Amino acid sequence: MLHFLKNQFSISNLMKNVKKIFWPFYRFLILIIEIKIDLHDIKEFFKMVPLSKGNYLFYKNIFSIIPSEDIVILDVGANDGWFSKVVYRFRKDLKIIAFEPLSSMYDHLVRIKKLNKKFDFYNCAVGSGIGKVEISEFGTEGLSSLKDLSDEYQYNGHFNTSIKEKYEVELINLDNFILNNEINNDLCLKIDTQGYEMEVLLGAQKTLNKGQIKYIIIELMTVEKYKGAKLYHEIIDFLSSLDFQLVDIHQSYYEENGEMSEFDALFKLK
Protein backbone atom coordinates (compact mmCIF):
# COMPACT_ATOMS: atom_id res chain seq x y z
CA MET A 1 0.00 0.00 0.00
CA LEU A 2 2.81 2.39 0.93
CA HIS A 3 4.59 1.45 -2.25
CA PHE A 4 1.46 2.25 -4.27
CA LEU A 5 1.04 5.68 -2.62
CA LYS A 6 4.68 6.43 -3.16
CA ASN A 7 4.29 5.77 -6.86
CA GLN A 8 1.18 7.91 -7.09
CA PHE A 9 2.85 10.92 -5.50
CA SER A 10 6.25 10.49 -7.08
CA ILE A 11 7.97 13.52 -8.58
CA SER A 12 7.49 12.21 -12.11
CA ASN A 13 3.73 11.78 -11.66
CA LEU A 14 3.48 15.19 -10.09
CA MET A 15 5.25 16.76 -13.05
CA LYS A 16 2.95 14.94 -15.46
CA ASN A 17 -0.11 16.26 -13.67
CA VAL A 18 1.28 19.79 -13.61
CA LYS A 19 2.07 19.56 -17.31
CA LYS A 20 -1.45 18.30 -18.04
CA ILE A 21 -3.02 21.15 -16.08
CA PHE A 22 -0.85 23.94 -17.46
CA TRP A 23 -0.39 22.62 -20.99
CA PRO A 24 -3.25 24.76 -22.47
CA PHE A 25 -1.74 27.91 -20.93
CA TYR A 26 1.68 26.95 -22.25
CA ARG A 27 0.30 26.43 -25.75
CA PHE A 28 -1.50 29.79 -25.59
CA LEU A 29 1.78 31.47 -24.67
CA ILE A 30 3.54 29.77 -27.58
CA LEU A 31 0.72 30.87 -29.88
CA ILE A 32 1.15 34.49 -28.81
CA ILE A 33 4.89 34.27 -29.50
CA GLU A 34 4.44 32.51 -32.85
CA ILE A 35 1.84 34.86 -34.33
CA LYS A 36 3.32 37.90 -32.59
CA ILE A 37 0.15 39.04 -30.84
CA ASP A 38 0.84 42.35 -29.10
CA LEU A 39 -0.18 42.08 -25.46
CA HIS A 40 -0.88 45.83 -25.54
CA ASP A 41 -3.62 45.25 -28.13
CA ILE A 42 -5.17 42.49 -26.03
CA LYS A 43 -5.23 44.79 -23.01
CA GLU A 44 -6.66 47.68 -25.03
CA PHE A 45 -9.44 45.50 -26.44
CA PHE A 46 -11.18 45.70 -23.05
CA LYS A 47 -10.90 49.49 -22.69
CA MET A 48 -13.78 51.89 -23.35
CA VAL A 49 -11.41 54.02 -25.46
CA PRO A 50 -8.85 51.63 -26.99
CA LEU A 51 -5.57 53.17 -28.16
CA SER A 52 -2.79 51.95 -30.39
CA LYS A 53 0.58 51.61 -28.67
CA GLY A 54 1.81 54.83 -30.29
CA ASN A 55 -1.32 56.78 -29.31
CA TYR A 56 -1.18 55.40 -25.78
CA LEU A 57 2.42 56.52 -25.26
CA PHE A 58 1.76 59.93 -26.85
CA TYR A 59 -1.24 60.75 -24.67
CA LYS A 60 0.22 59.21 -21.54
CA ASN A 61 3.21 61.49 -22.02
CA ILE A 62 0.97 64.53 -22.59
CA PHE A 63 -0.98 64.03 -19.38
CA SER A 64 2.15 63.36 -17.37
CA ILE A 65 3.52 66.71 -18.58
CA ILE A 66 0.31 68.68 -17.96
CA PRO A 67 0.14 69.49 -14.23
CA SER A 68 -2.68 68.34 -11.98
CA GLU A 69 -3.57 71.91 -11.08
CA ASP A 70 -6.71 73.65 -12.29
CA ILE A 71 -6.09 73.72 -16.05
CA VAL A 72 -8.95 73.81 -18.60
CA ILE A 73 -8.78 71.94 -21.90
CA LEU A 74 -10.33 73.50 -25.00
CA ASP A 75 -11.17 70.71 -27.46
CA VAL A 76 -11.58 72.47 -30.81
CA GLY A 77 -12.85 70.10 -33.49
CA ALA A 78 -14.24 67.57 -31.02
CA ASN A 79 -15.99 65.40 -33.62
CA ASP A 80 -17.64 62.57 -31.64
CA GLY A 81 -15.67 63.41 -28.49
CA TRP A 82 -12.88 60.86 -28.95
CA PHE A 83 -10.15 63.17 -27.67
CA SER A 84 -12.19 64.21 -24.64
CA LYS A 85 -12.78 60.56 -23.77
CA VAL A 86 -9.03 59.95 -24.02
CA VAL A 87 -8.45 62.86 -21.63
CA TYR A 88 -10.83 61.34 -19.08
CA ARG A 89 -9.14 57.99 -19.43
CA PHE A 90 -5.92 59.52 -18.10
CA ARG A 91 -7.15 62.52 -16.11
CA LYS A 92 -10.67 62.54 -14.69
CA ASP A 93 -9.91 65.78 -12.79
CA LEU A 94 -9.68 68.07 -15.83
CA LYS A 95 -12.38 70.44 -17.07
CA ILE A 96 -13.03 70.20 -20.83
CA ILE A 97 -14.86 72.67 -23.06
CA ALA A 98 -15.44 71.16 -26.52
CA PHE A 99 -16.43 72.81 -29.80
CA GLU A 100 -17.90 70.90 -32.75
CA PRO A 101 -19.99 72.36 -35.62
CA LEU A 102 -21.21 69.07 -37.18
CA SER A 103 -24.86 68.47 -36.35
CA SER A 104 -24.32 64.70 -36.75
CA MET A 105 -21.93 64.73 -33.76
CA TYR A 106 -24.32 66.50 -31.37
CA ASP A 107 -25.81 63.37 -29.76
CA HIS A 108 -22.36 61.87 -29.17
CA LEU A 109 -21.29 64.93 -27.20
CA VAL A 110 -24.55 65.01 -25.25
CA ARG A 111 -23.82 61.48 -24.03
CA ILE A 112 -20.35 62.49 -22.82
CA LYS A 113 -21.83 65.48 -20.99
CA LYS A 114 -24.30 63.22 -19.19
CA LEU A 115 -21.45 61.00 -17.98
CA ASN A 116 -18.94 63.71 -17.04
CA LYS A 117 -19.82 66.76 -14.96
CA LYS A 118 -16.56 68.44 -15.96
CA PHE A 119 -17.41 68.28 -19.68
CA ASP A 120 -19.26 70.97 -21.63
CA PHE A 121 -19.60 71.61 -25.35
CA TYR A 122 -20.76 74.14 -27.92
CA ASN A 123 -22.26 73.25 -31.30
CA CYS A 124 -20.27 75.80 -33.29
CA ALA A 125 -17.14 76.31 -35.36
CA VAL A 126 -14.04 78.12 -34.11
CA GLY A 127 -11.92 80.41 -36.25
CA SER A 128 -10.60 83.95 -36.45
CA GLY A 129 -13.88 85.73 -37.13
CA ILE A 130 -17.45 85.85 -35.83
CA GLY A 131 -20.68 85.17 -37.70
CA LYS A 132 -21.89 82.40 -39.98
CA VAL A 133 -19.84 80.06 -42.15
CA GLU A 134 -20.63 77.07 -44.37
CA ILE A 135 -19.32 73.64 -43.50
CA SER A 136 -19.11 70.60 -45.78
CA GLU A 137 -19.98 67.27 -44.19
CA PHE A 138 -18.32 64.44 -46.10
CA GLY A 139 -19.16 60.74 -46.21
CA THR A 140 -16.19 60.21 -43.88
CA GLU A 141 -17.03 62.65 -41.08
CA GLY A 142 -13.40 63.00 -40.06
CA LEU A 143 -12.72 64.84 -43.33
CA SER A 144 -15.43 67.47 -42.79
CA SER A 145 -14.08 71.00 -42.90
CA LEU A 146 -14.78 74.69 -43.35
CA LYS A 147 -12.36 74.50 -46.29
CA ASP A 148 -12.75 72.77 -49.64
CA LEU A 149 -10.65 69.74 -50.52
CA SER A 150 -7.50 70.61 -52.43
CA ASP A 151 -7.31 69.79 -56.13
CA GLU A 152 -3.67 68.80 -55.56
CA TYR A 153 -4.43 65.91 -53.22
CA GLN A 154 -6.44 62.73 -53.68
CA TYR A 155 -7.65 60.67 -50.72
CA ASN A 156 -7.40 56.93 -51.25
CA GLY A 157 -10.37 54.61 -51.44
CA HIS A 158 -10.59 54.17 -47.67
CA PHE A 159 -12.11 57.65 -47.43
CA ASN A 160 -15.50 58.78 -48.70
CA THR A 161 -14.99 62.32 -50.04
CA SER A 162 -18.51 62.77 -51.38
CA ILE A 163 -20.36 65.66 -49.73
CA LYS A 164 -23.38 64.48 -47.74
CA GLU A 165 -24.61 68.01 -47.10
CA LYS A 166 -23.57 71.62 -46.65
CA TYR A 167 -25.06 73.95 -44.08
CA GLU A 168 -24.37 77.13 -42.16
CA VAL A 169 -22.94 77.02 -38.66
CA GLU A 170 -22.11 79.65 -36.09
CA LEU A 171 -18.49 80.82 -36.06
CA ILE A 172 -16.82 82.15 -32.91
CA ASN A 173 -13.24 82.93 -31.91
CA LEU A 174 -11.54 81.85 -28.70
CA ASP A 175 -10.46 85.32 -27.60
CA ASN A 176 -14.07 86.48 -27.35
CA PHE A 177 -15.27 83.20 -25.88
CA ILE A 178 -12.66 83.23 -23.11
CA LEU A 179 -13.33 86.91 -22.35
CA ASN A 180 -17.13 86.61 -22.37
CA ASN A 181 -17.10 83.50 -20.18
CA GLU A 182 -14.52 84.97 -17.78
CA ILE A 183 -12.19 81.97 -18.06
CA ASN A 184 -9.07 82.82 -16.09
CA ASN A 185 -7.56 79.33 -15.80
CA ASP A 186 -4.43 78.24 -17.58
CA LEU A 187 -5.42 76.50 -20.80
CA CYS A 188 -4.48 73.50 -22.91
CA LEU A 189 -5.68 74.00 -26.48
CA LYS A 190 -6.32 70.98 -28.70
CA ILE A 191 -6.99 71.69 -32.41
CA ASP A 192 -8.11 69.16 -35.03
CA THR A 193 -9.97 71.18 -37.65
CA GLN A 194 -8.98 69.71 -41.01
CA GLY A 195 -6.98 72.57 -42.46
CA TYR A 196 -8.51 75.34 -40.31
CA GLU A 197 -5.83 75.25 -37.62
CA MET A 198 -4.22 78.62 -38.33
CA GLU A 199 -7.59 80.37 -38.27
CA VAL A 200 -8.25 78.93 -34.81
CA LEU A 201 -4.85 80.15 -33.60
CA LEU A 202 -5.36 83.65 -35.06
CA GLY A 203 -8.69 83.86 -33.25
CA ALA A 204 -6.88 83.13 -29.99
CA GLN A 205 -3.92 85.45 -30.51
CA LYS A 206 -4.69 87.79 -27.60
CA THR A 207 -4.97 84.80 -25.27
CA LEU A 208 -1.75 83.37 -26.70
CA ASN A 209 0.09 86.68 -26.35
CA LYS A 210 -0.72 87.00 -22.66
CA GLY A 211 0.51 83.44 -21.99
CA GLN A 212 -2.77 81.95 -20.76
CA ILE A 213 -2.48 78.99 -23.16
CA LYS A 214 0.28 76.79 -21.76
CA TYR A 215 -0.03 73.72 -24.03
CA ILE A 216 -1.20 73.13 -27.60
CA ILE A 217 -2.02 69.73 -29.09
CA ILE A 218 -2.51 70.12 -32.82
CA GLU A 219 -2.81 68.04 -35.98
CA LEU A 220 -0.41 69.21 -38.67
CA MET A 221 -0.18 68.35 -42.37
CA THR A 222 2.88 68.01 -44.58
CA VAL A 223 0.86 68.33 -47.82
CA GLU A 224 -2.05 70.59 -48.75
CA LYS A 225 -5.19 68.47 -48.34
CA TYR A 226 -7.50 71.49 -48.08
CA LYS A 227 -7.40 74.64 -50.18
CA GLY A 228 -5.41 77.38 -48.49
CA ALA A 229 -4.55 75.30 -45.42
CA LYS A 230 -1.30 76.15 -43.66
CA LEU A 231 1.27 73.35 -43.53
CA TYR A 232 3.27 72.11 -40.58
CA HIS A 233 6.31 74.40 -40.99
CA GLU A 234 4.15 77.53 -41.17
CA ILE A 235 2.30 76.67 -37.97
CA ILE A 236 5.51 75.64 -36.19
CA ASP A 237 7.08 78.98 -37.17
CA PHE A 238 4.00 80.86 -35.94
CA LEU A 239 3.98 79.08 -32.58
CA SER A 240 7.74 79.47 -32.22
CA SER A 241 7.32 83.24 -32.62
CA LEU A 242 4.97 83.09 -29.61
CA ASP A 243 7.60 81.24 -27.55
CA PHE A 244 6.11 77.76 -27.88
CA GLN A 245 8.45 74.79 -27.98
CA LEU A 246 7.73 71.53 -29.82
CA VAL A 247 8.10 68.77 -27.20
CA ASP A 248 6.52 65.66 -28.75
CA ILE A 249 5.05 64.30 -31.98
CA HIS A 250 3.11 61.22 -33.02
CA GLN A 251 2.63 60.07 -36.60
CA SER A 252 -1.00 60.16 -37.67
CA TYR A 253 -1.28 59.11 -41.32
CA TYR A 254 1.02 57.62 -43.93
CA GLU A 255 0.41 57.71 -47.66
CA GLU A 256 0.61 54.55 -49.77
CA ASN A 257 4.12 55.58 -50.87
CA GLY A 258 5.27 55.50 -47.24
CA GLU A 259 5.43 59.27 -46.73
CA MET A 260 3.81 60.77 -43.62
CA SER A 261 1.22 63.40 -44.50
CA GLU A 262 -0.27 64.12 -41.04
CA PHE A 263 1.06 64.08 -37.50
CA ASP A 264 -0.03 65.19 -34.05
CA ALA A 265 2.22 67.58 -32.16
CA LEU A 266 2.48 68.82 -28.58
CA PHE A 267 3.75 72.34 -27.92
CA LYS A 268 4.58 73.79 -24.52
CA LEU A 269 4.96 77.48 -23.66
CA LYS A 270 8.58 78.08 -22.61
N, C-alpha and C positions, 0 to 999 in steps of 0.2 A: 504494500500500500504506500509506504514511504517512498519507495522507488518510483512508483507511478506518479505521485505528486511532484517529486523532484523533476521528473521528465516534463510534466505539464508546465512547470514554472521555470524551466531552464532559460538561460539567457537567449538561446537561439529561438525558442518558441516566443519569448517575449518580443524579440526583434521582428519576428514574422508578423505578430499581431499588430505591432506598431506600424509596420510597413503597410499592412492591409488597411489600417484605419486612415493613415495619412497619405496613402498613395494618390487618391483623387486630388488632394491639395498640391501634392508634388507635381502631378501632371499639369494642373492648372498653371503653376508657376513656370514650368517648362514651356507651356503654350504661350504665355505672355512674353517670354524671352524670344521664342522662335518667331512669332509674328510681330514682335516689337510693339506691343500695345503700350501706349504711354499711360502710366499710372495717374498722371495729372488729368488726362481726359476722362478716366474712369471716375475719379473723384469729382470732377466738374459736372459730370452727367447728372449728379444728384442735387446740384445747386439750382436755386431759383433763377439766378442770372449766370449761366455758365460762361466761362472765359477761356480763350486759348491761352497757352502758356505765355506767349509774348504779351498779350493783353493783361493777363494776371500780374506779371512782373511790372509792367508799365504803370498800372493803376495802383498797385501796392506801393510802389516807389513814390508816386504822387502823394498818396495820403499818409505816407510816413514823413514826407517833407512838409506838407501843410500842417501847421500847428493845431493843437486841440482847442485853442482859444476861440472866441466868438467871431468866426469868419463866415461870411455869407457867399454861397456859390450862385452865380448867375449862369443858367444853362440856356444859351442862345442857340436855337435850332434843336429843340428837344426831341423832335420827331415823336416816337411812341414812349419816350421817357427812359430809354435804355441807359443813357449815361447817368441819369439821376438814380436809377436802381443800382447801378454799379457803385455810386457814391455811398448809398445806404448799406451796401454789402460790407464796405470797409469802415464807414464812419456814420453811425446812426445819430451822432450828436450835431451834425451840420444842418443849417438852414439852407434850403434850395429855393430859388425863384426861377422858374422855367418860362421860356417864350417859344411858342410854336404857332405859325400861321395856318397850317393845314387843318381844314375842318375834319378830315378823316382821322386825325390823331387825337381829337378832343376827348373821346370816351376813354382812351388809354390813359390820358393824363388825369382824368377825373378819378379813375380807379387808384392811381398812385396817391392822389390827395386824400382819398378816404382811408388809406392804410398808413399814411405818414403825416403827422400833425405839423412837421417842420417843412412840408412841401407846399408850394403854391405855384400857380402858373397863370399865364396870360395868353389868350388866343390871338396873337398879333405877330407881325414881323418886326425885326429890329434892324435899323440902318442908320444913316447919317441925317435923314430928314424926318419930317412929320407929315402925316396925311394919309392918302390911300395909294396903294400900289397893287399891280396885278401879279399874281403868282401862277405858275404852271405846275399842275400836279400830273406827274408822269405815271406810267404803268408800274414802274419801280419807284415807290414813294421816296426812297433815299436819294433819288436824283432830283427831286422837286426843288425849284429854285425861283428866285426873283429875276434871274438872268436867263437868257436863251442859251441853248446848247451851241457850242462853237462848231463852225463848219470845218474846222481843222482837225477835229477829233471825232473818232467813231467808237462808241461803246460796243463791246463784243456781245454775242448773242445771249449771254447770261442776264443782260439788262433789257428791260422793256422801256424804250425811249418814246413810245407813243404818248401823246398828251391825252389824259383822261378828261380833264376840264381845266378851264382858266377862270379865275374869279378875283375880285378885289378883296384885299385885306387891309386892316389898319397897320400903319407904319409908325413906329415910335423910335426915339433914340435913347440910349442909356443915360446920357447926361441929364436929360429932363426927367426921366423916370426916377433916377436916384435922388434928384433934388426934390421932386414933388412928393416922394414917399419918405423923405427924411431918413434915408439909409446912411448911417454914419459908420457902419462896421467896415473893417477891412474886407476886401472882395477877392474872390477867385473867379475869373471870367473864362467860361468854356464857350467856344465858337465852332459850330459845324453848320455852315450855311450855304454850302455848294456854290462857291465862287463869290459870295457876298461878304467875305470876311473883312476886307478893308473898310467897307462901308460901316460895318458894325464898330470897328475900332475908331473910325473918324467921328462917329456919333457918341463916343465915350472919351473924346480927347481931353476934355476938361477934367474928368475923373482920373484919367491916366496921368495928366500933368501934375495933379496935386498928390499923386502917390497912393491913392486909396485902393487901387487894384494892385494886389501883391503878386498874383499868379495868373498866368494865362495858359489855357489848354486849347490848342487850335489845330484844325485840320488844314494842311497846306498841300498845294499841288505843284508838281514840277512841269506840267504841260497845261495849256489852256483848254479846259474842258467846257468852260462857259464864256460867252463873249464878254470881253472886257475885264475878266477876272484877273486879279493880281496874283502873281506866282510867288513861290516860297521865298525867293531871295529879296523880293520887294517888301514883303511883310516882315521878314527878319531884319532888314535894314531899317524899316520904320520903327519896329519895337526896340532895336538897338539904340536908335536916336532918343528914345524915351527911357534909356537906362535899364532895359530888360535884357537878361542873360538867358541864352538857350541852355537848359540843363538836362534835357532828356528828349529822346525821340523814339517812336515806334512805327515800323513800316505798316502801312495800311492796305495798299493795293499795288500789285505788280501786273504789268502788261504781259501779253503772251510772249513777247520777245525778251522777257526777263527784266525789263527796266521798271523801276519803281516810279509810279506817277502820283501817288498820294502818301502822305505820312502824317502822323499825329505828333505834335511837339508841345513840350512844357517849357514855359518861360517863367523866370522868377525876377522880381524887381531887385536890383542890386542894393 
